[in-house]
Amino acid sequence: MIPDHRHPYGVIRREFLQVGFSGFLGLGTSGLLAGAARGATLAAKSPRAKSMIVVFLTGAPSQIDTFDPKPDAPDGIRSEFATIETRAPGLRFCEHLPKLAGHADKLAVIRSMAHGFTNHLNGTHELLTGHSQPGAFFDKIASRDDYPCYAAALDYLKPRADGIPTGVMLPTFLMEGPLVWPGQHAGFLGPKHDPWQIRQDPNDPKFRVDDLSMPVGFSVERMNSRRSLLSDLSAQRDALEASPVADPLAKQRDLAYALLLSGKVGHAFDLGREDPKVRDRYGRHPFGQSLLLARRLVQSGVPIVQANMGRVQSWDHHGAIFKTLKDRMLPPLDQALDALFEDLHVSGLLDETLVVITGEFGRTPKIGFSVGSTVPGRDHWSSVFSTVLAGAGVRGGQAIGASDRIGAYPASRPYSPGDLAATIYDAFGIDPATELRDRLGRPIQLARGEVIAPLYTAAEAV
């Protein structure tokens, strides 16, 4: 028997209504059923993007040692890594991203991102919602007063009725001890809009999302038989009550059955269906198989997939930064992103899929020793960092904005997480000025920033 899925806040999640087999689905399928029930409509312009893949470098990578190298900076700031040319003239990356450098003509690197929080939890909320966490303080955990993540807001504003979830986050739920990272949920929109959370490593040979499989003893025929029985009982109840109102749960039940019987999303999770050579190309490691799964989910129709590259603080290199980046972090990321961009480009999906690569902030220009560390690293820094975008009309082969000569502060117009959020919503055809309502009914603007126009024009290119 599969146990009830419990929400991180301790609430039992029974997303599929009691239709005789509830409880054996354990993923956060809330938006799926509730969205259609809302019946919301949203007037908007034609979207640039049908889907988005967020490659989240949790823990915050160093801008200087990745996408914004400073080879002429003084000792103690300059990276130990050499820089390399990319496919985009004048755009240089760190030497340990050679495969991604071959896709630089598709990439726009924003080098003047900035915000005001240097704590992981606050910073994560900033980047994954576009807003500062309400009442933010050091290590403030997630709550239902938080702003919604992108998938949750999309689910609320553009509910689906096809049995496909609006958002999937994988393979790591960002939580450490009692600390639950904000920005992973629907916040004040409520748990029914939470994205699915996949908490298994796709590189594990035993990887299998059981919650998308028929439970033991159930066949499609038996499911259809039970569905027919439930319909008969519902019809008899309506007749007995002589009610002119149709069954209020009928549509939700239909959506639940649609997901179970179609298997469309379930097939995407079945990595055994993928050519082993393709799996090898992405890399037989968590980074590679997570991005492969993200691509398969987008192909199956999931609008937003967030792939966390590592656990909660994998890129948090206060010590041993150069060895860790060189040996453990950058090579698998480089391999996985190379395969992802190649597949999206060849299939044509890149034209309609926005890819966002970012951490929650950057790292200090000054290399130093943290308490307890004998090998130098870089500490937290949010005054400037880099975010990379591609696809869905983004003009690649450019740097947008610039940091100063030591990578400490913006040397041109700074861009905020709010600007990134406005850009993401605009890409989906949603006006960033759209108003939501918080739990007290107060109006909240979806995104307070401005669309980052140079992503689509030649202006401000550096």
C-alpha positions in Angstrom: 0.0 0.0 0.0 1.4 3.4 -1.0 1.2 5.8 2.0 -0.6 9.1 1.9 1.6 11.9 0.5 2.1 14.5 3.1 2.7 18.1 2.2 5.9 19.6 3.7 3.7 21.5 6.2 2.2 18.3 7.5 -1.1 18.5 5.5 -2.2 15.2 4.0 -2.6 15.7 0.3 -5.5 13.8 -1.3 -5.4 15.6 -4.6 -7.6 13.1 -6.4 -11.1 13.2 -5.0 -12.6 10.1 -3.4 -13.6 8.1 -6.5 -12.9 4.7 -5.0 -9.2 4.7 -5.4 -7.9 7.9 -4.0 -4.7 7.8 -2.0 -2.6 5.8 -4.4 -1.5 8.9 -6.3 1.1 10.6 -4.2 2.3 13.6 -6.3 1.1 17.2 -5.9 -1.5 17.1 -8.6 -3.5 19.9 -7.1 -3.3 22.4 -9.9 -4.6 19.7 -12.3 -7.9 19.2 -10.7 -8.5 22.7 -9.2 -7.5 24.7 -12.2 -10.2 23.5 -14.4 -12.7 23.9 -11.6 -11.8 27.6 -11.4 -12.8 28.1 -15.0 -10.6 31.2 -15.1 -9.8 33.0 -18.3 -7.0 35.4 -19.0 -6.8 37.9 -21.9 -3.2 38.1 -23.1 -1.1 38.6 -26.1 0.3 35.7 -28.1 2.9 33.9 -26.0 6.5 33.5 -27.1 6.9 30.3 -25.0 4.8 27.2 -24.6 7.1 25.8 -22.0 10.1 26.6 -19.7 12.9 24.7 -18.2 14.5 26.3 -15.1 18.0 24.9 -14.5 18.4 25.9 -10.9 22.0 25.9 -9.5 21.0 25.7 -5.9 23.5 27.1 -3.5 24.6 29.9 -5.8 27.6 29.5 -8.3 30.3 32.0 -8.7 29.8 34.4 -11.6 33.5 35.0 -11.9 34.3 31.3 -12.3 31.5 30.5 -14.8 29.8 33.0 -17.1 31.5 36.3 -16.2 35.2 35.7 -16.0 37.6 38.5 -15.0 41.0 37.4 -16.3 42.5 40.9 -15.8 41.4 41.2 -12.1 44.0 41.3 -9.4 45.2 38.2 -7.5 42.8 37.2 -4.8 39.9 37.9 -7.1 40.9 36.4 -10.5 39.8 32.8 -11.0 42.3 30.0 -11.1 40.5 28.9 -14.3 41.5 30.1 -17.8 38.8 31.6 -20.1 37.8 30.2 -23.5 36.2 31.7 -26.6 32.7 30.7 -27.4 30.7 30.4 -30.5 29.6 34.0 -29.9 32.3 36.5 -30.7 33.5 38.5 -27.7 31.6 36.2 -25.2 34.0 34.2 -23.0 33.3 31.5 -20.5 35.3 29.6 -18.0 37.5 26.8 -19.5 35.4 24.1 -17.8 32.3 24.9 -19.9 33.7 24.0 -23.3 30.6 22.2 -24.6 28.2 24.9 -23.5 30.5 27.4 -25.2 29.6 25.7 -28.4 26.0 26.8 -27.8 26.8 30.4 -26.9 25.1 31.6 -30.1 21.8 30.5 -28.5 22.5 32.1 -25.1 22.0 35.5 -23.6 24.0 36.0 -20.5 22.7 38.7 -18.1 25.8 39.8 -16.2 24.2 42.5 -14.1 21.6 40.6 -12.1 21.3 41.9 -8.5 19.1 41.8 -5.4 19.5 42.5 -1.7 19.4 39.1 0.0 22.5 36.9 0.7 20.7 34.2 2.6 19.9 31.0 0.6 16.3 30.8 1.6 15.5 34.5 0.9 17.5 34.5 -2.3 15.7 31.3 -3.6 12.3 32.9 -3.0 13.5 36.0 -5.0 14.6 34.0 -8.0 11.8 31.5 -8.1 9.0 34.0 -7.6 10.3 37.4 -8.6 9.4 38.9 -5.2 11.0 39.4 -1.9 9.8 36.9 0.7 7.1 38.6 2.9 8.6 39.5 6.3 12.0 38.1 5.1 14.6 37.3 7.8 17.6 35.0 7.9 16.5 31.4 7.2 12.8 32.2 7.0 11.3 29.0 5.9 8.5 28.6 3.4 4.9 29.5 4.4 1.6 30.0 2.8 2.2 33.8 2.9 4.9 33.5 0.3 4.5 34.5 -3.3 3.8 31.7 -5.8 6.4 30.1 -7.9 6.1 30.5 -11.7 4.4 27.1 -12.3 1.8 27.8 -9.5 0.9 31.3 -10.9 0.6 29.8 -14.4 -1.6 27.1 -13.1 -3.8 29.6 -11.4 -4.0 32.0 -14.3 -4.2 29.4 -17.1 -5.7 26.3 -15.6 -5.4 23.1 -17.7 -8.1 20.6 -18.5 -6.1 17.9 -20.2 -4.7 15.9 -17.3 -1.2 17.3 -17.6 0.3 19.1 -14.6 1.4 22.7 -15.1 4.6 22.3 -13.2 7.1 19.6 -12.1 10.1 20.1 -9.9 12.8 17.5 -9.7 14.8 15.6 -8.5 15.5 17.3 -5.2 13.0 18.9 -2.8 14.9 21.8 -1.3 14.8 21.1 2.4 17.5 20.7 5.0 16.6 19.6 8.5 13.7 21.9 9.6 14.4 24.4 6.8 12.1 24.2 3.8 13.2 26.5 1.0 10.6 29.0 0.0 9.8 29.5 -3.7 8.9 25.9 -4.4 5.2 26.2 -3.8 2.1 28.1 -4.6 2.4 30.3 -1.5 -0.8 32.3 -0.9 -2.5 30.7 -3.9 -2.9 27.5 -1.8 -1.7 23.9 -2.1 -4.1 23.1 -4.9 -1.7 25.0 -7.2 1.5 23.5 -6.0 3.7 21.9 -8.7 4.5 18.2 -8.6 7.6 17.4 -6.5 9.7 14.5 -7.7 12.1 13.4 -5.0 14.0 10.6 -6.7 17.2 10.6 -8.6 16.5 9.8 -12.3 20.0 8.3 -12.5 19.2 5.6 -10.0 18.6 2.3 -11.8 15.5 1.9 -9.6 14.1 5.2 -10.6 10.4 4.8 -11.1 7.6 7.2 -10.2 5.2 4.7 -8.8 2.5 7.3 -8.3 2.0 7.6 -12.0 1.6 3.8 -12.4 -1.5 1.7 -11.9 -1.5 0.3 -8.4 -1.1 -3.4 -8.0 -4.3 -5.3 -8.9 -5.7 -2.5 -11.1 -5.9 -2.8 -14.8 -7.2 -0.4 -17.4 -10.3 -2.6 -17.8 -10.9 -2.6 -14.0 -10.5 1.1 -13.9 -13.0 1.7 -16.6 -15.4 -0.7 -14.9 -15.1 1.2 -11.6 -15.5 4.4 -13.5 -18.7 3.1 -15.1 -20.0 2.0 -11.7 -19.3 5.4 -10.1 -21.1 7.1 -13.0 -24.1 4.9 -12.5 -24.1 5.6 -8.7 -23.8 9.3 -9.3 -26.7 9.2 -11.8 -28.9 7.3 -9.4 -28.1 9.8 -6.6 -29.0 12.7 -8.9 -32.2 11.0 -9.8 -33.1 10.3 -6.2 -32.4 13.9 -5.2 -34.2 15.2 -8.3 -31.6 17.9 -8.5 -31.3 20.0 -11.6 -27.6 20.6 -10.7 -25.1 18.3 -12.5 -22.6 16.3 -10.4 -20.1 18.9 -9.2 -17.3 16.4 -9.0 -17.8 14.9 -12.5 -15.2 17.0 -14.2 -12.6 16.5 -11.5 -13.1 12.7 -11.7 -12.8 12.8 -15.5 -9.4 14.6 -15.2 -8.2 12.1 -12.7 -9.1 9.2 -14.9 -7.7 11.0 -18.0 -4.2 11.1 -16.4 -4.3 7.6 -15.2 -5.6 6.0 -18.4 -3.7 8.1 -21.0 -0.2 7.5 -19.5 1.1 10.5 -21.4 3.1 12.0 -18.5 3.8 8.6 -17.1 5.6 7.6 -20.3 7.8 10.7 -20.0 9.0 9.5 -16.6 9.9 6.1 -18.1 13.5 6.8 -19.0 13.9 3.1 -20.0 12.1 4.1 -23.2 15.0 6.4 -24.1 17.8 5.3 -26.4 20.7 4.3 -24.1 23.0 6.3 -26.3 20.9 9.4 -25.7 21.1 8.8 -21.9 24.9 8.4 -22.2 25.1 11.7 -24.1 23.3 13.6 -21.3 25.5 11.8 -18.8 24.8 8.9 -16.4 24.7 11.3 -13.4 21.9 13.2 -11.6 22.5 16.4 -13.6 22.3 14.6 -17.0 19.3 12.4 -16.3 17.4 15.2 -14.6 17.8 17.4 -17.7 16.9 14.5 -20.0 13.7 14.0 -17.9 13.0 17.7 -18.1 13.2 17.6 -21.9 10.9 14.5 -22.0 8.4 16.2 -19.7 8.3 19.3 -21.9 7.8 17.1 -24.9 4.8 15.5 -23.1 3.2 18.9 -22.7 4.3 20.0 -19.2 4.6 23.8 -19.4 7.2 24.4 -16.6 9.9 22.0 -15.3 12.5 23.0 -12.7 15.5 20.8 -12.5 17.6 21.4 -9.4 21.3 20.8 -10.2 22.3 19.4 -6.9 21.0 19.4 -3.4 20.1 22.5 -1.4 23.7 23.9 -1.2 25.6 22.0 -3.9 27.0 25.2 -5.4 27.7 26.8 -2.0 31.5 26.9 -2.2 32.9 28.7 0.8 35.9 26.5 0.6 37.7 24.4 -2.0 35.8 26.2 -4.7 38.1 25.6 -7.6 38.7 21.9 -7.1 35.0 21.3 -6.5 33.9 23.2 -9.6 36.6 21.6 -11.7 36.1 18.0 -10.5 32.5 17.7 -9.5 30.2 20.5 -10.6 31.0 22.0 -14.0 31.8 18.9 -16.1 28.5 17.2 -15.5 26.6 20.5 -15.9 28.4 21.2 -19.2 27.7 17.7 -20.5 24.0 17.8 -19.6 23.4 21.3 -20.9 25.2 20.5 -24.2 22.8 17.5 -24.7 19.7 19.5 -23.7 20.4 22.4 -26.1 21.3 20.0 -28.9 18.1 18.1 -28.5 15.9 21.2 -28.1 17.5 22.8 -31.2 17.3 19.8 -33.5 13.7 19.0 -32.5 12.6 22.6 -32.9 11.5 22.8 -29.3 14.0 25.6 -28.5 11.8 27.9 -30.6 9.0 27.5 -28.0 10.9 26.6 -24.9 12.4 29.2 -22.6 15.5 27.9 -20.8 16.6 29.8 -17.6 19.9 28.9 -15.9 20.5 30.6 -12.6 21.4 30.4 -8.9 19.8 32.4 -6.1 22.7 34.9 -6.1 26.5 34.9 -6.9 29.7 34.8 -4.9 32.1 37.3 -3.5 34.8 38.7 -5.8 37.4 38.2 -3.0 38.7 34.7 -2.4 39.1 33.9 1.2 38.9 31.3 4.0 35.7 30.7 5.8 35.6 29.5 9.4 36.8 25.9 9.5 38.1 25.9 5.9 41.7 25.3 5.0 41.2 25.7 1.3 39.9 29.1 -0.1 36.5 29.7 -1.5 34.0 32.5 -2.1 31.2 33.6 0.2 27.6 34.7 -0.6 27.2 37.8 -2.8 23.9 39.2 -4.3 25.2 42.6 -5.5 25.9 41.1 -8.9 25.6 37.7 -10.5 24.8 36.0 -13.8 21.7 34.5 -15.2 21.6 32.8 -18.7 18.5 32.6 -20.9 17.9 30.9 -24.2 15.0 29.9 -26.5 11.5 31.2 -27.1 12.7 34.2 -29.2 15.6 35.1 -27.0 18.4 36.6 -29.1 21.5 34.5 -28.4 25.1 35.2 -28.7 25.1 38.3 -26.4 25.9 39.5 -22.9 23.3 41.8 -21.4 24.6 44.3 -18.9 28.0 44.1 -17.3 29.6 43.8 -13.9 32.6 46.0 -12.9 36.2 45.0 -13.4 36.3 42.7 -10.4 32.7 41.3 -10.6 31.5 43.0 -7.5 28.7 45.4 -8.7 26.8 46.2 -11.9 28.7 48.5 -14.2 25.5 49.0 -16.2 21.8 48.8 -15.5 21.1 46.2 -12.9 18.3 43.6 -13.5 16.3 42.3 -10.7 14.5 39.0 -10.1 11.3 41.1 -10.6 12.5 41.9 -14.1 13.2 38.2 -14.7 9.8 37.3 -13.5 8.1 39.9 -15.7 10.1 38.5 -18.7 9.0 35.0 -17.9 5.3 35.8 -17.5 5.5 38.0 -20.7 7.0 35.0 -22.5 3.9 33.0 -21.6 1.6 35.7 -22.8 0.7 37.0 -19.4 0.7 40.6 -18.5 3.1 41.1 -15.6 0.7 43.7 -14.2 -2.0 41.1 -13.7 -3.4 41.2 -10.1 -3.6 38.2 -7.8 -5.3 38.2 -4.4 -3.5 37.1 -1.3 -5.1 35.1 1.6 -6.6 38.3 2.9 -8.0 39.3 -0.4 -5.5 42.1 -1.0 -4.4 42.8 -4.6 -0.9 41.7 -5.4 0.8 42.5 -8.7 2.0 39.3 -10.5 5.5 40.9 -11.2 6.7 44.4 -10.4 9.7 44.4 -12.7 10.0 45.2 -16.4 10.5 42.8 -19.3 14.2 42.6 -20.1 13.9 44.1 -23.6 17.5 43.5 -24.7 16.8 39.8 -24.7 14.8 40.4 -27.9 16.7 43.4 -29.4 20.2 44.4 -30.1 20.1 47.3 -27.5 22.5 47.2 -24.5 24.5 44.3 -25.8 28.0 44.3 -24.4 
